[in-house]
Structure formats: structure tokens, C-alpha cells
Amino acid sequence: MNARSDISMKTDEVLRVELQVFRREHADLDAAIAALHDRGTADQLTLQRLKKQKLLLKDRIAQIEDRLTPDIIA
């Protein structure tokens, strides 16, 4: 893993900021995909790339949320 994606070395504060940024990027991608789809002129390769990028962001968001959420032992 490279240093940029290694969340174990980052503070909670840094992760919260990254989480906000990634959520905004995810929402922006969602809007872009919807706009291209509604227009009907987007090529499938572009849509596919945007969707893949959106999924990668979703995974990254989930990783950060898991790190920030304390484990609760029942």
C-alpha cells in the first residue's frame, strides 16, 4: 500500500476531512453520471469509467468510516 491510501497512519481529524472530500466527489460523480445518462449522448466507455471511479470512492469512504467508527463489543 502506498502512503496516500494507508489510513492506519492518518489521524482521525485528517480522515474526517478526507471523508468529507470523498463524499463530495462521490456526489459530484453521481450528478455527472445522471446528467450524461439523461442527455443520452454519453458514450458507454465514459459512463463506465465514471461509475468505476464512483465505486472506488464508495469503497474508500467505507474504509474510512470503519476506521472512525469504534468497535462495540456486545
ChimeraX attribute file (.defattr): number of C-alpha atoms within 10 A of each C-alpha:
attribute: neighborCount
match mode: 1-to-1
recipient: residues
	/A:1	6
	/A:2	6
	/A:3	9
	/A:4	8
	/A:5	10
	/A:6	9
	/A:7	17
	/A:8	11
	/A:9	9
	/A:10	12
	/A:11	10
	/A:12	14
	/A:13	10
	/A:14	10
	/A:15	18
	/A:16	14
	/A:17	11
	/A:18	15
	/A:19	20
	/A:20	12
	/A:21	13
	/A:22	18
	/A:23	17
	/A:24	12
	/A:25	16
	/A:26	20
	/A:27	13
	/A:28	13
	/A:29	18
	/A:30	14
	/A:31	12
	/A:32	15
	/A:33	20
	/A:34	13
	/A:35	13
	/A:36	15
	/A:37	14
	/A:38	10
	/A:39	9
	/A:40	9
	/A:41	9
	/A:42	13
	/A:43	10
	/A:44	11
	/A:45	9
	/A:46	12
	/A:47	16
	/A:48	12
	/A:49	12
	/A:50	16
	/A:51	17
	/A:52	12
	/A:53	15
	/A:54	21
	/A:55	14
	/A:56	13
	/A:57	18
	/A:58	15
	/A:59	12
	/A:60	18
	/A:61	20
	/A:62	13
	/A:63	13
	/A:64	18
	/A:65	14
	/A:66	11
	/A:67	14
	/A:68	15
	/A:69	8
	/A:70	8
	/A:71	8
	/A:72	5
	/A:73	4
	/A:74	3
